Amino acid sequence: MIWQIARYHALSLLGSKSEKDILAWANDKGGSICTIKSFSDKGLSDGKFLIKLCESIDPEVIDWDLVEPGDDDSGKEMNAKYAISLARKFGAFIFCVWEDVVNHKKKMMIVLIASIYDCYMEKHGRD
């Protein structure tokens, strides 16, 4: 039931955009960190891609000195928590926990990235 509510919210954020469109947007904004093939891509697990997406909203808010290399579990956890904190600061709908990022859970990543997309569009204009 909870997933259906989150899915409904994510779809309302997407509007006429498809998951493929959001994935293309995400790769455009976060592609300097890595390129992801899907919302369950292992490249999401270190959290840096999500931090880069948040940077596209407002680069001045990001403190890259706080970002860990993400080579170990502790670094991944810290980055995931930081990414979620940043997204929350921008007003994103947060339905996931840091473990969902580290484990690159597809459903949670769709909702989180769609919400970051929505925050980006709110700040930079709708297309």
C-alpha positions as CSV (number, residue, x, y, z in Angstrom):
1,M,0.0,0.0,0.0
2,I,2.8,2.4,1.0
3,W,4.6,1.7,-2.3
4,Q,1.5,2.5,-4.3
5,I,1.2,5.9,-2.6
6,A,4.9,6.6,-3.3
7,R,4.5,5.4,-6.9
8,Y,1.5,7.6,-7.4
9,H,3.4,10.6,-6.1
10,A,6.4,9.8,-8.3
11,L,4.2,9.5,-11.4
12,S,2.6,12.8,-10.6
13,L,6.1,14.4,-10.4
14,L,6.9,12.9,-13.7
15,G,3.9,14.3,-15.5
16,S,4.2,13.5,-19.1
17,K,7.8,12.3,-18.6
18,S,8.6,8.6,-18.8
19,E,11.1,6.8,-16.7
20,K,13.3,6.8,-19.7
21,D,13.1,10.6,-19.9
22,I,14.0,10.9,-16.2
23,L,16.9,8.5,-16.7
24,A,18.2,10.6,-19.6
25,W,17.9,13.8,-17.5
26,A,19.7,12.2,-14.6
27,N,22.6,11.0,-16.9
28,D,22.8,14.5,-18.4
29,K,23.1,16.1,-14.9
30,G,25.1,13.4,-13.1
31,G,27.1,12.0,-16.1
32,S,30.4,13.5,-15.0
33,I,30.3,11.1,-12.0
34,C,29.1,8.1,-13.9
35,T,26.4,7.0,-16.4
36,I,23.6,4.8,-15.1
37,K,21.8,2.3,-17.3
38,S,18.8,1.9,-15.0
39,F,17.4,2.9,-11.7
40,S,18.9,-0.2,-10.2
41,D,22.4,0.5,-11.5
42,K,25.3,-0.3,-9.1
43,G,26.7,3.2,-9.9
44,L,24.1,4.6,-7.6
45,S,25.4,2.7,-4.5
46,D,28.2,5.2,-3.6
47,G,25.7,8.1,-3.5
48,K,27.9,10.4,-5.5
49,F,25.6,10.4,-8.6
50,L,22.7,11.5,-6.4
51,I,24.9,14.3,-4.9
52,K,25.8,15.4,-8.4
53,L,22.0,15.6,-9.3
54,C,21.5,17.8,-6.2
55,E,24.4,20.0,-7.3
56,S,22.4,20.6,-10.6
57,I,19.7,22.3,-8.4
58,D,22.1,24.6,-6.6
59,P,25.9,24.1,-6.8
60,E,26.6,26.4,-3.9
61,V,24.9,24.2,-1.4
62,I,27.1,21.2,-2.0
63,D,30.3,20.7,0.2
64,W,32.3,18.3,-1.8
65,D,34.8,18.1,1.1
66,L,32.1,16.1,2.9
67,V,31.8,13.5,0.1
68,E,33.6,10.3,0.7
69,P,35.3,8.2,-2.1
70,G,32.6,5.6,-1.6
71,D,35.0,2.7,-1.8
72,D,33.8,1.0,1.4
73,D,30.5,0.6,3.2
74,S,31.2,3.4,5.6
75,G,31.8,5.9,2.8
76,K,28.8,4.7,0.8
77,E,26.6,5.2,3.9
78,M,27.9,8.7,4.6
79,N,27.4,9.7,0.9
80,A,23.9,8.2,0.8
81,K,22.9,10.1,4.0
82,Y,24.4,13.3,2.6
83,A,22.5,12.9,-0.7
84,I,19.2,12.3,1.1
85,S,19.9,15.3,3.3
86,L,20.6,17.5,0.3
87,A,17.5,16.3,-1.5
88,R,15.4,17.0,1.6
89,K,16.9,20.5,1.8
90,F,15.7,21.2,-1.7
91,G,12.2,20.0,-0.9
92,A,12.4,16.6,-2.4
93,F,9.8,13.9,-1.5
94,I,12.0,11.5,0.6
95,F,10.6,8.0,0.9
96,C,13.9,6.1,1.1
97,V,16.6,5.5,3.6
98,W,20.3,5.4,3.1
99,E,20.3,1.6,2.8
100,D,18.0,1.9,-0.3
101,V,20.7,4.0,-2.0
102,V,23.6,1.7,-1.0
103,N,21.6,-1.3,-2.2
104,H,20.4,0.6,-5.3
105,K,16.8,-0.4,-4.8
106,K,15.0,0.4,-8.1
107,K,11.7,1.5,-6.8
108,M,13.2,3.8,-4.2
109,M,15.7,5.3,-6.7
110,I,12.9,6.0,-9.2
111,V,11.0,8.0,-6.5
112,L,14.1,9.8,-5.2
113,I,15.4,10.8,-8.6
114,A,12.0,11.8,-9.9
115,S,11.7,14.0,-6.8
116,I,15.1,15.6,-7.4
117,Y,14.1,16.1,-11.0
118,D,10.9,17.9,-9.7
119,C,13.0,20.1,-7.4
120,Y,15.3,20.9,-10.4
121,M,12.3,21.9,-12.6
122,E,10.8,24.0,-9.8
123,K,14.0,26.0,-9.6
124,H,15.0,26.1,-13.3
125,G,11.6,26.1,-15.0
126,R,9.4,23.5,-16.5
127,D,9.7,22.3,-20.0
